[in-house]
Amino acid sequence: MTQNSTQQDEHELVRRAAGGDADAFGDLYVRYLDDIYRYVFYKVGNEEKAEDLTEHVFLKAWEAIEGYERGQYPFSSWLYRIAHNAVVDHYRGQKDQEPLESVSFRLADDALGPEERLINEAEVTSLCEALRQLSEEKQQLIILRFVQGLPHAEVAEILGKSEGACRVMQHRALQTLNEIMTKS
C-alpha cells in the first residue's frame, strides 16, 4: 500500500469514526496504540502508568474525534498532542516526581548475548540520566524525533512551534546531551 493510499484510508477511518463508527475508531486504535504507548512510556517510565495514560488518550480521542479537523498534519499529530497533555496533567498531579524517573527502557535486542545486553542497558541508563537533565520540552522533542521517528513538521505541530524553531531546539538539545554524556 502506498503512503497516499494509506493516508486516504486513514482519512476515511477518521471520517467514519467521527460519525460514530466504533469499528473505524478501533482500526485507528490498533494502528496507533504501540506508538502512543511507547511515547507515554518514555515520558512516565512506568508500564502501568503508561498503560493507564494511553487508555486515557484514546478515550479522550474517541470523545473528541468529531472536533478533529483534517488539515496539513496527520491524525497522529492530534493523538500525540492529546498524549502530551495527558502526561502534563499526570505530572501536575504528582509534582514530587519528575519525568523519566528510574526509567527501565526495554530496548535490548533479543539477539544480543548477556554481555552485550548489559553494555546496552548501561548505555541506555546513561542516556536516560542525561536526557533527564534537559528541559521537559527538549526531552519531548528528542523522544518524538528519535524514539518515535516523527518528521520535523509533525514534531513542530505537536510542540506548537515552527519547524525552524524545532530544528534549532533539536540541535541545542543534542549538543547538550553530547556535553553531558562526554563528562560522564
Salt bridges, closest charged atoms under 4 A:
ASP9 OD2 - ARG31 NH2 2.64
GLU10 OE1 - ARG31 NH1 3.88
GLU12 OE2 - ARG15 NH2 2.48
ASP21 OD2 - ARG16 NE 2.97
ASP35 OD1 - ARG38 NH1 3.24
GLU47 OE2 - ARG106 NH1 2.81
ASP89 OD1 - ARG92 NH1 2.98
ASP110 OD1 - ARG117 NH2 2.90
GLU136 OE2 - LYS43 NZ 2.68
GLU137 OE2 - LYS161 NZ 3.22
GLU163 OE1 - ARG167 NH2 3.47
